[in-house]
Amino acid sequence: MKILITGGAGFIGCNAARHFMQRGHEVVVFDNLSRKGASANLEWLRSQGRFAFIAGDVRDSRQVMDAVGGCDVVLHLAAQVAVTRSIVDPREDFETNALGTLNVLEAARLATHPPIVLFSSTNKVYGDMANTPIVEESDHYRLADLPFGVSEEYPLNFLSPYGCSKGAADQYTRDYARIYGLRTVVLRQSCIYGTRQLGVEDQGWVAWFLAATLLDRPITLYGDGKQVRDLLFVDDLVELYERVIERIDCVSGEVFNVGGGPANQLSLLQCLEQIRKVTGKEPAISFAPWRPGDQRVFVADVRRASDMVGWQPKTDVAAGIDALYEWARQNRDLLASVLSEPSPGRPAASEGIEE
């Protein structure tokens, strides 16, 4: 197959590109290289095999149309990924996430042979889940009445410009399957982490915690640190992409909540404790007031993906953090370089928990 990966030089994108290259597929990486570390990821990909690279932006409909033509699959991963950035510049956020996704969908719809489209959505489409009962434990919160986690039937409640832009893209992707018959699948991803994740203050919190600890950078926790997410190792996510593509005739038009599930849930405090163990170092932690709209707990109910495509997370949190630590330790200079680069529009304070 010919597989186009928008955002293919990002953390998830480059891992997906390597996976499909190794499976013998023709891979096209489409990226504007605006994210810190993207150029380094692209250079690493060149050491992994052969692929085509298009320097393009999903906000440019003509560039997207040209890239999509002739492809069998589009993994649409390109996005503005931080709530904080969306608040600073909501127009950029909208144009990248909502308009960019519409450009991808229109290009697929108008193609001579419309490709499969997988869209990387987010658990932020469910909002702050303020009315969901939770229980407070000594170092974490837990869902009181949802032992399997949050299912796809949970009410949507877009919150923040980021939640709105990704939510609009999520619903457009669903509707293009219903109205136009396009073969689309929406993947509402929770906390994805793993190797080549260049976490920064406002996005990629597991990798940021680890990098900050290794490099003696301060970490700010907003709230009490008991917030919980279900962690999913990137290799497991890419395996899900492959299974969805293989079973597209059965799952076209579907939505899946995607995360590590109940077995891989971890609070910020518990994650920092795990990082203490693997690094032998004490993170420099401070606390700040809660951020508006933060979910106290999000754990994905992954049973629909299990039932429909036979997928389950394989990598437990301890093994995943160990693997990320080994990669970070070997790429300390790269991490230091990325964290030293300025990011226009980012608030000075660290966020610490954005997906």
Buried (B, 14 or more C-beta within 10 A) or exposed (E): BBBBBBBBBBBBBBBBBBBBBEEEBBBBBBBBBEBBBBEBBBEBBEEBEEBEBBEBBBBBBEBBBBBBBBBBBBBBBBBBBBBBBBBBBBEBBBBBBBBBBBBBBBBBBEBEEBBBBBBBBBBBBBBBBEEBEBEEEEBBBBBEEBEEBBEBEBEEBBBBBBBBBBBBBBBBBBBBBEEBEBBBBBBBBBBBBBBBBBBBBBBBBBBBBBBBBBEEBEBBBBBBBBBBBBBBBBBBBBBBBBBBBEBBEEBBBBBBBBBBBBEBBBBBBBBBEBBEEBBEEEBEBEEEEEBEBBBBBBBBBBBBBBEBBEBEBEBBBEEBBBBBBEBBEEBEEBBEBBBEEEBEBBBEBBBBBBB
